[in-house]
Amino acid sequence: MQVKQLILAVAATLAAGSVLAAPVTPADIGAARAAGTLQETWISGASAPTFNIYTGFASGCDADSVSLFSSSSSDTNVRPGSLGNYAAYACTRGGVVSVVYHSVADGSWNAYAPHIDGTQLQRLRRLDQANCQVATGAFPGHVNYKSCALVNPAVNADGAVAKPAGGFSDVEASLFGFDVSAAGTEAEAYVGQTFGVAVSLPLYRALQQAQGLNVGSDDPADAPNISSAQYASIIARNAGYQADWSPILGDAGAGQTVYLERRVSTSGTQASSNAHFLKNPCSAGALASLEPAGAEDSTGTFVVTEHSGSGNVKSTLTSRGSRGEFAIGVLSMENNWRTDSASNQGYRYVKLDGVHPEGGTFDGNGNGIADGVEFARETAINGDYPFHIELRSFVANTADAFGAQLIPEITAALGSPANCADVPRGLTLNPLGGSACGSAQVEGELQVTAKGTRFGNNCAAQQLFF
């Protein structure tokens, strides 16, 4: 009898464990809320490190317990980082149901904005009331929920977390012109991001023709070049290259309107462009720091559009190219025209000061040491490609306890991920993060860790250490 009871007890324990390890459902979240045991927080800001932010959260989850939630109606965009601007991740952590809402709309400044200027952000509605649907597709090992309802909790409180605990930004808050030290704690995220200058296809081909390159080739080795000075002369307010494309293309550019596809001022991509090309707000004094041209500076020959997201930049470069127009802008290098949809793939990256962001190196036998096209970071890792910016994390003073604990945990995971292969295209690891992932000095190894750092100051020159 005692043996039978023991067997039954063990079976009951195993059954309970299997339930605990199942992916969390909206009903589970509602039950935990009602019981007062739910851990719940909200983070906001940059979109580029989304997958690694997710993996930082998931690394503390019980096995097989993670579910993904999204406002997207798609059954195919199932990987974190491809779920759209509003997502949430839920799991059990030590048996406790836990939820992180993640909003990445309108750029990096929104890691700070709710705590500085009172910006009200949207997130998914509390997941037990968001009316989500189970998606047909799923990120392997997960259950995906789609078409979840959105809410602005500052306007329509839903009983869930009302304000982000903080988040992640492509750049430090000072590049947006703010000191956030009174509102919370800003720290290095130990991740770098590579950016590229992207142009519409007709402009890319015209640049190849003007520079005597292999016209029609999409190999980075055959990419045309634009200098930092030339790009600054396009994007600065009242700059000299805004009448047409003749200063760069000669006669082929005469009469061709200059279309600048920039990001909104809250975007980390835009702040990165301002700092790198215009030294804004890095330098003081007359003409030391140039102002970026905005939509209000548009003329008949110079048309500036401010886009809320990278997807808008890509689709506009594509549509302008389909009309034969010459357009240019900046994108972070996780964007890859080869894998984009047809409506978003009509752009190419140019070399900047002679170096391509997708460039690779080869050993003496002609074998590739790293695939620059696949990962878009090798030249940045080596210190050869300069448009490489370091991310920041931020924990607000008003953060809930779970968020205040989780954001530093995610930051640690960002800088030293459990799986080096999880670092997305275009991102690098800062050598100060302590990662064991490969660096450019190790031939034949997946190159992830940069040779140098700016020590979290994106206005400073990068220093190489190995």
Secondary structure, DSSP 8 states (H G I E B T S, - for coil): -HHHHHHHHHHHHHHHHHHHTS---HHHHHHHHHHT--EEEEEEE-STTHHHHHHHHHTTS-TT--EEEES---SS--STTSS-SEEEEEEEETTEEEEEEEE-TT-GGGGTHHHHT-----EE--TTSS--EE-SS--TTSEEEES--EE-TTTS--SS--S--EEEESS-GGGGT---TTTEEEEEEEEEEEEEEEEEHHHHHHHHHHTT--TT---GGG--EE-HHHHHHHHBTT-SS-S-SHHHHGGGGTT--EEEEEE-TT-HHHHHHHHHHH-TTT--STTTS--B--GGG--SSEEEEEESSHHHHHHHHHHHHHTT-EEEEEEETT--TTTS-GGG--EEE-EETTB-TT---B-TTS-BSS-HHHHS-HHHHTT----EEEEEEEEETT--HHHHHHHHHHHHHHHS-S-GGGS-TTEEE-GGG---SEETTSTTS-EEE-SEE-TT-TTS--EE--
